[in-house]
Amino acid sequence: MRQDSALLARLQDEIKQAMRAGDKRRLGLLRLVSAAVKQREVDERISLSDDDVVALLSKQVKQRQESIAQYESAGRDDLAEQERYEITVLQEFLPQPLDDAEIDRLVDAAITQTAAESMRDMGKVMGVLRPQVQGRADMAAVSARIKTRLQ
């Protein structure tokens, strides 16, 4: 297996450690993530970079957060707890989240860099910001901050 991505190499190491430790819960999740990465590589005929893996992991975290809300509303706290556990494991592979001040600073810099003046320029601003905040901030929240600044 080729290892273009340090994150993928780390994932494989974590799988081996979980096997050695007999941690079936963690091992199952890590294998699921590994399978999702391989599936995407096969489907798109590409080798994923660290940024691609971060985007995939961010998507999986978001899916689990949505599942938690559904499980809690259905009274299935056991399933919600499993999703919370999986989020904590996935977040080990994601970069440190940005705080509100850092997000505001990056949004302001992107607006200045793109000379954005109105909502028509939102796509340009998002294009600059996405690589900087992917996996480190909720993109919906970032988008909302851009909208308030451009209105």
C-alpha positions in Angstrom: 0.0 0.0 0.0 1.4 3.4 -1.0 1.6 6.0 1.7 1.5 9.5 0.1 -0.2 10.8 3.2 1.3 11.0 6.7 -2.3 10.9 8.0 -3.0 7.6 6.3 0.3 6.2 7.7 -0.8 7.3 11.1 -4.2 5.7 10.6 -2.6 2.4 9.7 -0.3 2.6 12.8 -3.4 3.3 15.0 -5.1 0.2 13.5 -2.1 -2.0 14.4 -2.0 -0.6 17.9 -5.8 -1.2 18.4 -5.3 -4.8 17.2 -2.4 -5.3 19.6 -4.4 -3.8 22.5 -7.5 -5.8 21.6 -9.6 -2.6 21.5 -12.4 -3.9 19.2 -14.5 -0.8 19.5 -11.7 1.5 18.3 -10.4 -1.1 15.8 -13.8 -1.3 14.1 -14.1 2.4 13.7 -10.5 2.8 12.4 -11.1 0.0 9.8 -14.3 1.7 8.7 -12.4 5.0 8.1 -9.6 3.1 6.3 -12.2 1.4 4.1 -13.9 4.8 3.3 -10.5 6.2 2.3 -9.8 3.2 0.0 -13.3 3.4 -1.5 -12.8 7.0 -2.4 -9.4 6.3 -3.9 -10.8 3.5 -6.0 -13.9 5.4 -7.1 -12.1 8.5 -8.1 -8.8 6.8 -9.2 -6.7 9.1 -7.1 -4.4 8.9 -4.1 -5.7 11.0 -1.3 -3.6 13.7 0.2 -3.7 14.8 3.9 -6.1 17.5 3.0 -8.4 15.0 1.2 -8.3 12.7 4.3 -9.1 15.7 6.6 -12.1 16.6 4.4 -13.3 13.0 4.6 -12.9 12.8 8.4 -14.7 16.1 8.8 -17.6 14.8 6.8 -17.7 11.7 9.0 -17.7 13.8 12.2 -20.5 15.9 10.8 -22.6 12.8 9.9 -22.1 11.5 13.5 -23.1 14.8 15.0 -26.4 14.7 13.0 -26.9 11.1 14.1 -26.5 12.1 17.8 -29.4 14.6 17.5 -31.6 12.0 15.8 -30.7 9.3 18.4 -31.3 11.6 21.3 -34.7 12.7 20.0 -35.6 9.0 19.6 -34.5 8.2 23.2 -31.6 6.0 22.1 -28.9 7.3 24.4 -26.8 4.2 23.9 -26.5 4.8 20.2 -25.8 8.5 20.8 -23.0 7.6 23.2 -21.4 5.4 20.6 -21.5 8.2 18.1 -19.9 10.6 20.6 -17.1 8.0 21.2 -16.5 7.8 17.4 -16.3 11.6 17.1 -13.6 11.7 19.8 -11.6 9.1 18.0 -12.0 10.8 14.6 -11.0 14.1 16.1 -7.7 12.7 17.1 -6.8 12.7 13.3 -8.1 16.2 12.6 -6.1 19.4 13.1 -6.8 21.5 16.2 -10.1 23.4 15.9 -10.0 27.2 15.4 -11.4 29.5 18.0 -13.9 32.3 17.1 -11.2 35.0 17.1 -9.0 33.0 14.7 -12.0 32.4 12.4 -12.8 36.1 12.4 -9.2 37.0 11.6 -9.1 34.5 8.7 -12.4 35.7 7.3 -11.3 39.4 7.4 -8.0 38.5 5.7 -9.8 36.5 3.0 -12.2 39.4 2.3 -9.3 41.8 2.1 -7.3 39.5 -0.2 -10.2 39.0 -2.6 -11.4 42.6 -2.4 -14.8 41.3 -1.7 -17.5 43.9 -1.4 -20.9 42.2 -1.7 -22.6 38.8 -1.5 -21.6 38.2 -5.2 -18.0 37.8 -4.0 -18.9 35.1 -1.4 -17.6 32.3 -3.7 -14.2 33.9 -4.0 -13.9 34.4 -0.2 -15.0 30.7 0.4 -12.5 29.6 -2.1 -9.6 31.3 -0.2 -10.9 30.2 3.2 -11.8 26.6 2.6 -8.2 25.2 2.5 -7.4 27.2 5.7 -10.3 26.1 7.8 -11.2 22.6 6.4 -11.5 20.2 9.3 -10.8 23.0 11.8 -14.1 24.8 11.8 -17.7 24.3 10.9 -18.0 25.5 7.3 -21.7 26.5 7.8 -20.6 28.8 10.7 -17.7 30.2 8.6 -20.2 30.9 5.7 -22.5 32.7 8.1 -19.7 34.9 9.3 -18.8 35.8 5.7 -22.4 36.6 4.9 -22.7 39.0 7.9 -19.5 40.8 6.9 -20.5 41.2 3.2 -24.0 42.5 3.8 
